[in-house]
């Protein structure tokens, strides 16, 4: 290979530089007839083209008169350089010959997991990986005392029969998971039971309370007053139970609709309206493993608006890739969602979209190097047309528009795109000032 391409504290003197590659010479050799020196590899490649002349003075060359120059090599290896990870924050510098020894302790050097889990990561991220993320780490269940590998423990979590859990019906009871089924079937006051008068199911304690309710005035159950002798009220209640339940179900349906509308309004208030989404994906290593196990597993961002009264958008990511990037890249897409102001907007959506994955390196140590891609929407593509009002914001059957090969799994490890087991994805929309005004 050609000469050394390291970051020297001082530029190497000309006598240390190979005339062919202009870098500090690697394994220097000397032509005894003329005294010129070159990298061994550079000179071999030059001579392999069939030109047996010195590259410097064009004098004839003889293979037998080319010798290694160990003295010059030692002088070059003594030159002071910075660590190859200096831009990521490593502050080591020293003689070139000590670089390999430094790698054995460099916090930013990428090394394989000692548990042989096939993951490679920087040395400084290794303790957190061994404690929390390594699928082959040893973990002891705090509830049943059994020991698992990290991968098996993740499957064990949520199913351990000895774990203390709350009743799923939210009755307030807490017990070991192995007792939960019996409780839910025969003991829980919030369990559902079918009504003996109709086919609908109701919460158990609601049925009990209703059965104990005094039968007083008929107007408490009917929307229309029913006039009859006092003794006939009980009979009317018995004969009209089904219609009364129907009235109650209609009321519950209206209340559910009102609650759904309130939830939607609260969601709209929390959505960004400045055309910029910064989306944090925590617990990245677990989500990546989940994406590898589940084919085409897609994660969705919160929705956001391009501007006030603007287009409603959403970003999605395939951590293990999609399409041509499956298994090797992170894929990222954007889609248009049904918004509150669609009838006031111009269609199709046609504004420039920029995706970024943010470099989380300390700006005081090195300049962050974000990966960025930009595209202008194709007005003929169906997903940039006005969306129908019944389209669900999490409709996984409709893939957005974006980049199946946004960033490779290898490249995402090179800098601090993953830090504290989280990544940040950014989407921004370029809206003309005349529209914002």
C-alpha positions as CSV (number, residue, x, y, z in Angstrom):
1,X,0.0,0.0,0.0
2,X,1.2,3.6,-0.5
3,X,2.7,5.9,2.2
4,X,1.3,6.8,5.6
5,X,-1.8,9.1,5.4
6,X,-1.9,10.1,9.1
7,X,-2.3,13.5,10.7
8,X,1.3,14.6,11.6
9,X,1.9,17.2,14.2
10,X,4.4,18.7,11.8
11,X,4.5,18.2,8.0
12,X,7.0,15.5,7.2
13,X,10.2,16.8,5.6
14,X,10.6,16.3,1.9
15,X,13.3,13.6,2.3
16,X,10.7,11.5,4.2
17,X,8.1,11.8,1.4
18,X,7.7,9.3,-1.4
19,X,8.0,11.1,-4.9
20,X,5.3,8.7,-6.3
21,X,2.5,9.1,-3.7
22,X,3.7,12.3,-1.9
23,X,3.1,10.7,1.5
24,X,5.5,9.7,4.3
25,X,7.2,6.6,3.0
26,X,6.0,3.2,4.1
27,X,8.7,0.5,4.1
28,X,11.2,2.8,2.2
29,X,13.6,1.3,-0.3
30,X,16.7,3.0,-2.0
31,X,18.0,2.7,-5.5
32,X,21.7,2.3,-5.0
33,X,22.7,3.6,-8.4
34,X,21.1,7.1,-7.9
35,X,20.3,7.2,-4.2
36,X,16.6,8.0,-4.6
37,X,14.1,6.5,-2.1
38,X,10.4,5.4,-2.6
39,X,7.7,3.4,-0.8
40,X,8.4,-0.3,-1.6
41,X,4.8,-0.7,-2.9
42,X,4.8,2.5,-4.9
43,X,8.0,1.5,-6.7
44,X,6.8,-2.1,-7.4
45,X,3.6,-0.7,-8.9
46,X,5.6,1.7,-11.1
47,X,7.9,-1.0,-12.3
48,X,5.0,-3.4,-13.0
49,X,4.0,-1.2,-15.9
50,X,7.2,-2.3,-17.7
51,X,9.2,1.0,-17.3
52,X,12.5,0.1,-15.7
53,X,13.7,3.6,-15.1
54,X,14.1,5.6,-11.9
55,X,10.8,7.8,-11.6
56,X,13.0,10.7,-10.5
57,X,15.9,10.9,-12.9
58,X,14.8,8.4,-15.6
59,X,18.1,6.4,-15.3
60,X,17.9,2.7,-15.9
61,X,16.9,0.6,-12.9
62,X,18.1,-2.9,-11.9
63,X,16.0,-5.0,-9.4
64,X,19.2,-6.2,-7.9
65,X,20.2,-2.7,-6.9
66,X,17.1,-1.8,-4.9
67,X,17.6,-2.2,-1.1
68,X,15.4,-1.6,2.0
69,X,16.4,1.5,4.0
70,X,15.8,0.5,7.7
71,X,17.5,3.6,9.0
72,X,15.1,6.0,7.1
73,X,12.2,3.8,8.1
74,X,13.0,4.2,11.8
75,X,13.2,8.0,11.4
76,X,9.8,8.0,9.7
77,X,8.2,5.8,12.4
78,X,9.5,8.3,15.0
79,X,7.5,11.2,13.5
80,X,4.8,12.4,15.8
81,X,1.1,11.9,14.7
82,X,-2.4,12.3,16.1
83,X,-4.7,9.3,16.7
84,X,-6.8,8.4,13.6
85,X,-9.8,8.9,15.9
86,X,-8.8,12.5,16.8
87,X,-11.9,14.0,15.1
88,X,-14.1,11.8,17.3
89,X,-12.5,13.1,20.4
90,X,-9.2,11.1,21.1
91,X,-6.4,13.5,22.2
92,X,-3.5,11.0,22.0
93,X,-0.4,12.0,20.0
94,X,3.0,10.3,19.8
95,X,5.5,8.5,17.5
96,X,3.9,6.7,14.6
97,X,5.4,3.4,15.8
98,X,3.4,3.6,19.0
99,X,0.1,3.9,17.2
100,X,-0.7,0.2,17.2
101,X,0.0,0.0,21.0
102,X,-2.3,3.0,21.5
103,X,-5.1,1.2,19.8
104,X,-5.2,-1.4,22.6
105,X,-6.4,1.4,25.0
106,X,-8.0,4.0,22.7
107,X,-11.5,4.7,23.9
108,X,-12.6,5.5,20.3
109,X,-11.2,2.4,18.6
110,X,-13.8,0.0,17.3
111,X,-13.4,-3.5,18.8
112,X,-15.4,-6.7,18.7
113,X,-17.5,-7.6,21.8
114,X,-15.6,-10.0,24.0
115,X,-18.7,-12.1,24.4
116,X,-18.5,-12.8,20.6
117,X,-22.0,-11.5,19.9
118,X,-20.9,-10.2,16.4
119,X,-21.3,-6.6,17.5
120,X,-18.4,-4.1,16.9
121,X,-18.4,-0.9,18.8
122,X,-16.0,1.7,20.3
123,X,-14.1,0.8,23.5
124,X,-15.8,3.5,25.4
125,X,-19.3,2.1,24.6
126,X,-18.3,-1.4,25.6
127,X,-19.2,-1.3,29.3
128,X,-22.7,-0.1,28.6
129,X,-23.1,-2.7,25.8
130,X,-21.9,-5.5,28.2
131,X,-24.2,-4.4,30.9
132,X,-27.4,-3.6,28.9
133,X,-27.4,-4.6,25.3
134,X,-25.1,-7.6,24.6
135,X,-27.4,-10.5,23.6
136,X,-24.8,-13.0,25.1
137,X,-24.4,-11.3,28.5
138,X,-25.4,-13.2,31.6
139,X,-28.5,-11.8,33.3
140,X,-30.3,-13.2,36.4
141,X,-34.0,-12.7,36.7
142,X,-34.8,-10.8,39.9
143,X,-38.2,-12.5,40.2
144,X,-37.6,-16.2,39.6
145,X,-33.8,-16.3,40.1
146,X,-33.1,-18.1,36.7
147,X,-30.1,-17.1,34.7
148,X,-30.3,-16.2,31.0
149,X,-28.2,-14.8,28.2
150,X,-29.2,-11.2,27.4
151,X,-31.1,-12.3,24.3
152,X,-33.1,-15.0,26.2
153,X,-33.7,-12.6,29.0
154,X,-35.4,-10.1,26.7
155,X,-37.8,-12.9,25.7
156,X,-38.3,-13.9,29.4
157,X,-39.2,-10.4,30.4
158,X,-42.9,-9.9,30.4
159,X,-43.7,-13.7,30.7
160,X,-41.9,-14.6,34.0
161,X,-44.5,-16.4,36.1
162,X,-43.1,-15.1,39.4
163,X,-43.1,-11.4,38.5
164,X,-45.5,-9.3,40.5
165,X,-47.9,-7.5,38.1
166,X,-51.1,-5.5,38.3
167,X,-54.4,-6.8,37.0
168,X,-54.8,-6.0,33.3
169,X,-58.4,-4.9,34.0
170,X,-57.1,-2.1,36.3
171,X,-58.9,-3.3,39.3
172,X,-55.9,-2.4,41.5
173,X,-55.0,-5.9,42.5
174,X,-51.4,-7.0,42.3
175,X,-50.2,-10.6,42.2
176,X,-47.7,-13.0,40.6
177,X,-48.2,-13.5,36.9
178,X,-49.0,-17.2,37.3
179,X,-52.1,-16.3,39.4
180,X,-53.3,-13.7,36.9
181,X,-55.5,-16.0,34.7
182,X,-57.5,-17.4,37.7
183,X,-58.0,-13.9,39.1
184,X,-59.2,-12.5,35.7
185,X,-61.7,-15.3,35.2
186,X,-63.2,-15.7,38.6
187,X,-62.1,-13.0,41.1
188,X,-61.6,-9.6,39.4
189,X,-64.4,-7.1,40.0
190,X,-63.6,-5.5,36.6
191,X,-63.9,-8.7,34.6
192,X,-66.6,-8.7,31.9
193,X,-69.7,-10.9,31.9
194,X,-72.5,-11.3,29.4
195,X,-75.8,-9.7,30.4
196,X,-78.6,-12.3,30.9
197,X,-81.0,-10.1,29.0
198,X,-79.0,-9.4,25.9
199,X,-75.8,-10.5,24.0
200,X,-73.7,-7.6,25.2
201,X,-70.9,-7.9,27.8
202,X,-70.6,-5.6,30.8
203,X,-68.1,-5.1,33.7
204,X,-68.9,-7.5,36.5
205,X,-69.3,-4.9,39.3
206,X,-71.4,-2.7,37.1
207,X,-73.9,-5.6,36.6
208,X,-73.9,-6.2,40.4
209,X,-74.6,-2.5,41.2
210,X,-77.4,-2.4,38.6
211,X,-79.0,-5.5,40.1
212,X,-79.1,-3.8,43.5
213,X,-80.5,-0.4,42.2
214,X,-84.0,0.3,43.6
215,X,-86.6,0.5,40.9
216,X,-88.2,3.8,41.6
217,X,-89.2,6.3,38.9
218,X,-89.5,5.1,35.3
219,X,-88.2,8.5,34.0
220,X,-84.8,7.6,35.3
221,X,-84.5,4.8,32.7
222,X,-86.6,6.1,29.8
223,X,-86.2,9.2,27.7
224,X,-90.0,9.3,27.4
225,X,-92.1,9.5,30.7
226,X,-94.2,6.4,31.2
227,X,-97.3,6.9,33.3
228,X,-98.7,3.9,35.1
229,X,-99.8,2.8,38.6
230,X,-96.9,2.5,41.0
231,X,-97.2,-1.3,41.2
232,X,-96.8,-1.5,37.4
233,X,-93.4,0.1,37.3
234,X,-91.6,-3.1,38.2
235,X,-93.4,-4.9,35.5
236,X,-92.5,-2.2,32.9
237,X,-88.8,-2.4,33.9
238,X,-88.8,-6.2,33.5
239,X,-90.5,-6.0,30.1
240,X,-88.4,-3.1,28.8
241,X,-84.9,-4.2,30.0
242,X,-83.6,-4.6,26.4
243,X,-84.7,-1.2,25.3
244,X,-83.2,0.4,28.4
245,X,-79.9,-1.3,27.7
246,X,-80.0,-0.1,24.1
247,X,-80.5,3.5,25.4
248,X,-77.5,3.1,27.7
249,X,-75.3,1.7,24.9
250,X,-76.2,4.7,22.7
251,X,-75.2,7.0,25.4
252,X,-71.8,5.2,25.8
253,X,-71.3,5.4,22.1
254,X,-71.8,9.1,22.0
255,X,-69.4,9.6,24.9
256,X,-66.8,7.5,23.2
257,X,-67.1,9.7,20.1
258,X,-66.7,12.8,22.2
259,X,-63.6,11.4,23.9
260,X,-62.0,10.5,20.5
261,X,-62.6,14.1,19.3
262,X,-61.0,15.5,22.4
263,X,-58.0,13.2,22.0
264,X,-57.6,14.3,18.4
265,X,-57.7,18.0,19.4
266,X,-55.1,17.5,22.1
267,X,-52.9,15.7,19.6
268,X,-53.2,18.6,17.1
269,X,-52.1,21.1,19.8
270,X,-48.9,19.1,20.5
271,X,-47.8,18.8,16.9
272,X,-44.9,21.0,15.6
273,X,-45.9,23.7,13.1
274,X,-42.5,25.1,11.9
275,X,-41.7,22.5,9.2
276,X,-38.9,20.9,11.2
277,X,-39.0,17.5,12.9
278,X,-36.2,16.3,15.2
279,X,-37.0,12.7,16.0
280,X,-35.2,10.9,18.8
281,X,-35.1,7.0,18.6
282,X,-33.9,5.8,22.0
283,X,-33.0,2.2,22.8
284,X,-31.5,2.0,19.3
285,X,-29.7,-1.4,19.7
286,X,-32.8,-3.2,20.9
287,X,-35.0,-1.6,18.1
288,X,-32.4,-2.6,15.5
289,X,-32.4,-6.2,16.7
290,X,-36.2,-6.1,16.7
291,X,-36.2,-4.8,13.1
292,X,-33.8,-7.7,12.1
293,X,-36.2,-10.3,13.6
294,X,-39.3,-8.7,12.1
295,X,-39.2,-8.4,8.3
296,X,-39.8,-4.8,7.0
297,X,-40.4,-3.5,10.5
298,X,-41.2,0.3,10.3
299,X,-41.0,2.9,13.0
300,X,-43.1,6.0,12.8
301,X,-42.4,9.6,14.0
302,X,-44.9,11.9,15.6
303,X,-46.7,13.9,12.9
304,X,-45.7,17.6,12.2
305,X,-46.9,20.5,10.0
306,X,-44.9,22.4,7.4
307,X,-46.2,25.7,8.7
308,X,-49.2,27.1,10.5
309,X,-52.3,26.0,8.6
310,X,-50.0,23.9,6.4
311,X,-49.4,20.3,5.2
312,X,-49.4,17.5,7.8
313,X,-46.4,15.0,7.4
314,X,-44.9,12.0,9.0
315,X,-41.5,10.4,8.8
316,X,-40.9,6.6,9.0
317,X,-37.7,4.6,9.4
318,X,-36.6,1.0,8.7
319,X,-33.6,0.5,11.0
320,X,-32.7,-2.7,9.2
321,X,-33.4,-1.2,5.8
322,X,-36.2,-1.6,3.2
323,X,-36.1,-2.6,-0.4
324,X,-32.6,-2.3,-1.9
325,X,-31.2,-1.3,1.6
326,X,-32.7,-4.2,3.5
327,X,-30.1,-5.8,5.9
328,X,-27.4,-3.3,5.2
329,X,-28.8,0.3,5.6
330,X,-31.1,2.5,7.5
331,X,-34.0,3.5,5.2
332,X,-36.0,6.7,5.7
333,X,-39.3,8.0,4.1
334,X,-41.8,10.8,4.4
335,X,-45.5,10.6,3.8
336,X,-48.4,13.1,3.6
337,X,-51.2,12.7,6.2
338,X,-54.7,14.0,6.1
339,X,-54.6,17.4,7.8
340,X,-57.0,20.0,9.1
341,X,-56.3,22.5,6.4
342,X,-56.0,20.3,3.3
343,X,-58.9,22.1,1.5
344,X,-57.0,25.4,1.7
345,X,-53.7,24.1,0.3
346,X,-52.3,23.7,-3.2
347,X,-51.9,20.1,-4.4
348,X,-49.9,18.1,-5.1
349,X,-47.4,18.7,-2.3
350,X,-44.2,20.1,-4.0
351,X,-41.8,21.5,-1.5
352,X,-38.2,20.5,-1.0
353,X,-37.6,17.8,1.7
354,X,-34.3,17.4,3.5
355,X,-33.4,14.3,5.7
356,X,-30.5,14.3,8.1
357,X,-29.0,11.9,10.7
358,X,-27.3,14.1,13.3
359,X,-23.7,13.6,14.4
360,X,-23.7,13.8,18.2
361,X,-20.0,14.4,18.5
362,X,-18.9,17.1,21.0
363,X,-18.7,20.4,18.9
364,X,-15.8,21.5,21.1
365,X,-13.7,18.5,20.1
366,X,-14.6,18.2,16.4
367,X,-17.1,19.6,13.9
368,X,-20.2,17.4,13.7
369,X,-20.6,15.7,10.3
370,X,-24.3,15.3,9.7
371,X,-25.4,13.0,6.8
372,X,-27.9,14.9,4.7
373,X,-30.0,14.1,1.6
374,X,-32.5,16.4,-0.2
375,X,-35.2,15.8,-2.8
376,X,-38.0,17.7,-4.6
377,X,-41.2,15.7,-4.6
378,X,-42.4,14.2,-7.8
379,X,-45.9,15.8,-8.5
380,X,-47.0,12.7,-10.4
381,X,-46.4,10.3,-7.4
382,X,-49.7,9.4,-5.8
383,X,-48.6,9.9,-2.2
384,X,-48.0,13.6,-2.8
385,X,-51.6,14.1,-4.0
386,X,-54.2,15.3,-1.6
387,X,-54.8,12.4,0.9
388,X,-58.3,11.1,1.5
389,X,-59.8,12.0,4.9
390,X,-60.1,8.3,6.0
391,X,-56.4,7.5,5.6
392,X,-54.9,6.3,8.8
393,X,-51.7,8.1,10.0
394,X,-50.2,4.7,10.6
395,X,-51.3,3.0,7.4
396,X,-48.3,0.6,7.0
397,X,-49.6,-0.5,3.5
398,X,-48.7,3.0,2.1
399,X,-44.9,3.4,1.9
400,X,-43.7,7.0,1.9
401,X,-41.1,8.6,-0.4
402,X,-37.4,8.6,0.6
403,X,-34.1,6.8,0.6
404,X,-33.9,3.0,1.0
405,X,-30.0,3.4,1.3
406,X,-29.9,6.6,3.5
407,X,-26.9,5.4,5.6
408,X,-25.2,2.0,5.8
409,X,-24.9,0.1,9.1
410,X,-21.1,0.3,8.8
411,X,-21.1,4.1,8.3
412,X,-23.4,4.7,11.2
413,X,-20.8,3.2,13.5
414,X,-17.9,5.4,12.3
415,X,-18.9,8.6,14.2
416,X,-21.2,9.5,17.0
417,X,-24.4,9.0,15.1
418,X,-25.3,6.6,17.8
419,X,-24.7,8.0,21.3
420,X,-26.1,6.9,24.6
421,X,-27.9,4.2,22.6
422,X,-30.0,6.7,20.7
423,X,-30.1,8.3,17.2
424,X,-31.6,11.6,16.1
425,X,-33.3,11.9,12.6
426,X,-34.2,15.3,11.3
427,X,-36.7,16.2,8.5
428,X,-37.1,19.8,7.3
429,X,-39.4,21.3,4.7
430,X,-38.4,24.4,2.6
431,X,-41.4,26.6,2.4
432,X,-41.2,29.8,0.3
433,X,-41.4,33.0,2.4
434,X,-44.4,34.3,0.5
435,X,-46.4,31.3,1.8
436,X,-45.3,31.7,5.4
437,X,-46.2,35.4,5.2
